[in-house]
Amino acid sequence: MNMLLETLTEVSSHPAAWLCVLAVASVAILSAIHCVMCPFVRGTEGSSDGFVPRYLDKPIIAGPVYFFVMLAGIIAMIAGLAMIADGKAPLIAFFIISAGICVVQIAPLRVRLAEAYDRIMAAQMISPDEVEIARERLRVMHYFNIAMSAGIAAVLAVALLSF
């Protein structure tokens, strides 16, 4: 724990460390833009004629890409912590750990967003009330995605400012 605190103290004096915060904040900004532009949230997604939900076509919604992305995020966090333990390149270790945290926190939200899109398309086959319920769930998932990205950026900023 002391090594992590010492690394944060060392990294906080580097202006380049703020690039990491900026990168994570840009993910939050892009998520907000995606939310505003999302045709499913706006109700302009089109009809569901011929729609076959993804979860009927394949047994696992997330699939192997999700598995490898999550695995890469975990490996990145472990590699960053190992770099800190060895005292090697603290700034790079900070970047790697931050990237790993973002991947592990945001990748599951992307899967849930994909599920919410499917719910809207499936709800179009049922009733307009179901579509509105599904659309509200999607909107909440978008807001949660924005909040998670912004929260990670805020925590990183506070960590840099605190040391």
C-alpha positions as CSV (number, residue, x, y, z in Angstrom):
1,M,0.0,0.0,0.0
2,N,2.9,2.3,0.8
3,M,4.4,1.7,-2.6
4,L,1.0,2.7,-4.2
5,L,0.9,5.9,-2.2
6,E,4.5,6.7,-3.1
7,T,3.8,6.1,-6.7
8,L,0.8,8.4,-6.6
9,T,3.0,11.1,-5.0
10,E,5.6,10.7,-7.7
11,V,3.0,10.6,-10.5
12,S,1.0,13.6,-9.3
13,S,4.0,15.8,-10.0
14,H,4.0,14.8,-13.7
15,P,1.8,16.9,-16.0
16,A,1.5,13.8,-18.3
17,A,-0.5,12.1,-15.6
18,W,-3.4,14.5,-16.3
19,L,-3.5,13.0,-19.8
20,C,-4.8,9.8,-18.2
21,V,-7.6,11.8,-16.5
22,L,-8.3,13.6,-19.8
23,A,-8.5,10.2,-21.6
24,V,-11.0,8.8,-19.1
25,A,-13.0,12.1,-19.1
26,S,-13.1,11.9,-22.9
27,V,-14.7,8.5,-22.6
28,A,-17.4,10.1,-20.4
29,I,-17.9,12.9,-22.9
30,L,-18.2,10.4,-25.8
31,S,-20.6,8.3,-23.7
32,A,-22.8,11.5,-23.2
33,I,-22.6,12.3,-26.9
34,H,-23.6,8.7,-27.7
35,C,-26.5,9.0,-25.3
36,V,-27.8,12.2,-26.9
37,M,-27.3,10.8,-30.5
38,C,-28.7,7.3,-29.8
39,P,-31.6,6.6,-32.0
40,F,-33.0,4.1,-29.5
41,V,-33.2,6.8,-26.8
42,R,-34.6,9.3,-29.2
43,G,-37.2,6.9,-30.5
44,T,-36.0,7.0,-34.1
45,E,-34.6,3.5,-34.3
46,G,-37.0,2.2,-37.0
47,S,-39.2,-0.8,-37.0
48,S,-38.3,-4.3,-35.8
49,D,-39.5,-6.1,-38.9
50,G,-37.5,-9.3,-39.2
51,F,-35.7,-8.7,-35.9
52,V,-34.4,-11.8,-34.2
53,P,-32.9,-10.9,-30.8
54,R,-29.3,-11.7,-30.4
55,Y,-29.9,-13.8,-27.3
56,L,-32.0,-16.2,-29.4
57,D,-29.2,-16.6,-32.0
58,K,-26.4,-17.3,-29.6
59,P,-26.4,-18.7,-26.1
60,I,-24.0,-16.0,-24.7
61,I,-24.7,-12.4,-25.4
62,A,-21.2,-11.1,-24.3
63,G,-19.3,-13.7,-26.3
64,P,-15.5,-14.2,-26.5
65,V,-14.7,-10.6,-27.3
66,Y,-16.1,-9.6,-23.9
67,F,-14.1,-12.3,-22.2
68,F,-10.8,-11.3,-23.8
69,V,-11.5,-7.6,-23.1
70,M,-12.2,-8.3,-19.4
71,L,-9.2,-10.6,-19.2
72,A,-7.0,-7.8,-20.8
73,G,-8.3,-5.3,-18.2
74,I,-7.5,-7.6,-15.3
75,I,-4.1,-8.4,-16.8
76,A,-3.4,-4.6,-17.2
77,M,-4.3,-4.0,-13.6
78,I,-2.0,-6.8,-12.4
79,A,0.8,-5.7,-14.6
80,G,0.5,-2.1,-13.4
81,L,0.6,-3.2,-9.8
82,A,3.6,-5.5,-10.5
83,M,5.4,-2.5,-12.1
84,I,4.7,-0.4,-8.9
85,A,6.0,-3.3,-6.8
86,D,9.2,-3.4,-8.8
87,G,9.5,0.4,-8.8
88,K,9.6,0.6,-12.6
89,A,8.1,3.4,-14.6
90,P,5.5,4.7,-12.1
91,L,3.8,7.0,-14.7
92,I,3.3,4.1,-17.1
93,A,2.1,1.9,-14.3
94,F,-0.5,4.6,-13.4
95,F,-1.7,4.7,-17.0
96,I,-1.9,0.9,-17.2
97,I,-3.8,0.5,-14.0
98,S,-6.2,3.3,-15.0
99,A,-6.8,1.7,-18.3
100,G,-7.4,-1.7,-16.7
101,I,-9.9,-0.1,-14.2
102,C,-11.8,1.6,-17.0
103,V,-12.0,-1.6,-19.1
104,V,-13.2,-3.7,-16.2
105,Q,-15.8,-1.2,-15.1
106,I,-17.1,0.0,-18.5
107,A,-17.0,-3.3,-20.6
108,P,-19.9,-4.9,-18.6
109,L,-22.0,-1.7,-19.2
110,R,-21.5,-2.0,-22.9
111,V,-23.0,-5.5,-22.8
112,R,-25.9,-4.2,-20.8
113,L,-26.4,-1.4,-23.3
114,A,-26.5,-4.0,-26.1
115,E,-29.1,-6.0,-24.2
116,A,-31.2,-2.8,-23.7
117,Y,-31.1,-2.2,-27.5
118,D,-32.4,-5.7,-28.0
119,R,-35.1,-5.2,-25.4
120,I,-36.4,-2.1,-27.3
121,M,-36.5,-4.0,-30.6
122,A,-38.3,-7.0,-29.0
123,A,-40.7,-4.7,-27.2
124,Q,-41.8,-3.2,-30.5
125,M,-43.3,-6.5,-31.3
126,I,-45.4,-6.4,-28.1
127,S,-46.8,-2.9,-27.3
128,P,-45.9,0.8,-27.3
129,D,-46.0,0.8,-23.5
130,E,-43.4,-2.0,-23.4
131,V,-41.2,0.1,-25.8
132,E,-41.3,3.1,-23.5
133,I,-40.4,1.0,-20.5
134,A,-37.5,-0.5,-22.5
135,R,-36.4,2.9,-23.7
136,E,-36.4,4.2,-20.2
137,R,-34.2,1.3,-19.1
138,L,-31.8,2.1,-21.9
139,R,-31.7,5.8,-21.0
140,V,-30.8,4.8,-17.4
141,M,-28.1,2.5,-18.6
142,H,-26.7,5.4,-20.7
143,Y,-26.7,7.6,-17.7
144,F,-25.0,5.0,-15.6
145,N,-22.3,4.5,-18.3
146,I,-21.7,8.3,-18.3
147,A,-21.7,8.4,-14.5
148,M,-19.2,5.5,-14.2
149,S,-16.8,7.1,-16.7
150,A,-17.0,10.5,-15.1
151,G,-16.7,8.9,-11.7
152,I,-13.5,7.1,-12.6
153,A,-12.1,10.4,-14.1
154,A,-13.0,12.2,-10.9
155,V,-11.4,9.6,-8.7
156,L,-8.2,9.7,-10.7
157,A,-8.2,13.5,-10.5
158,V,-8.7,13.5,-6.8
159,A,-6.0,10.9,-6.4
160,L,-3.6,13.2,-8.3
161,L,-4.6,16.3,-6.5
162,S,-4.4,14.6,-3.1
163,F,-0.7,13.7,-3.3
